Amino acid sequence: SIISPLPYIHKFAGGNPPSHFILSGSHDVTFPYHLTDLVFREYDRYHIQYRKKVLPVGHFTFRYTPFNYLAFYLILKHFRTTL
């Protein structure tokens, strides 16, 4: 549980909720999607605002074109709308 985000998600609850963006791959073997789904459920449980985008790729696929450009675009779009 040390490297799992689940025990720490509750710390984002309360106060002014920051806008979180979660980019995930549905075919990820490094962080399987069922674990990502647990993260989404924890965010919902604590009523933390977040945006999610799930792409049909794996963890290491994000380093290849065109997925790296798509990931960069999505992250940049998130920053532009939240900052």
C-alpha positions in Angstrom: 0.0 0.0 0.0 3.0 2.3 0.2 3.0 2.9 -3.5 -0.7 2.8 -3.9 -2.5 6.1 -4.2 -5.7 4.7 -2.5 -4.6 5.4 1.1 -3.9 9.1 0.3 -6.9 10.1 -1.8 -8.9 11.2 1.3 -6.3 13.9 1.9 -7.6 15.7 -1.2 -11.1 16.0 0.2 -12.4 19.1 1.9 -11.7 22.8 1.4 -11.4 24.1 -2.0 -11.3 21.0 -4.2 -8.4 21.1 -6.7 -9.1 19.9 -10.2 -7.5 16.6 -10.8 -6.9 15.0 -14.1 -6.4 11.2 -14.4 -5.1 9.9 -17.7 -5.2 6.1 -17.9 -4.9 3.2 -20.3 -7.5 0.5 -20.4 -4.9 -2.1 -21.4 -2.3 -1.1 -18.8 -0.4 -4.1 -17.3 1.8 -1.8 -15.1 -1.3 -0.3 -13.3 -4.2 -2.5 -14.3 -7.5 -0.8 -15.1 -9.4 -2.5 -12.2 -7.0 -0.6 -9.9 -7.6 2.6 -11.7 -11.3 2.0 -11.3 -10.7 1.8 -7.5 -9.1 5.2 -7.7 -12.1 6.6 -9.5 -14.4 5.1 -6.8 -12.4 6.7 -4.0 -12.6 10.1 -5.7 -16.3 9.6 -6.0 -16.6 8.4 -2.4 -15.0 11.6 -1.0 -16.8 13.8 -3.6 -13.5 15.1 -5.1 -13.8 16.8 -8.4 -11.7 15.2 -11.1 -11.6 14.7 -14.8 -10.7 11.4 -16.3 -9.7 10.2 -19.8 -9.2 6.5 -20.5 -7.5 5.6 -23.7 -7.5 2.1 -25.2 -3.7 1.7 -24.7 -1.2 0.4 -22.2 1.1 2.2 -19.8 4.2 2.3 -22.1 2.2 3.0 -25.3 2.0 6.7 -24.2 5.6 7.1 -25.2 4.9 6.3 -28.8 3.4 8.5 -31.5 0.6 9.4 -31.9 -0.3 8.6 -28.3 2.4 10.8 -26.8 1.0 13.8 -28.7 -2.5 12.9 -27.6 -1.5 12.6 -24.0 0.4 15.9 -24.2 -2.6 17.6 -25.8 -5.0 16.3 -23.1 -2.7 17.4 -20.2 -2.1 20.8 -21.8 -5.9 21.2 -22.3 -6.5 20.4 -18.7 -3.9 23.0 -17.5 -5.4 25.6 -19.8 -8.9 25.1 -18.3 -7.8 24.9 -14.7 -5.0 27.4 -14.3 
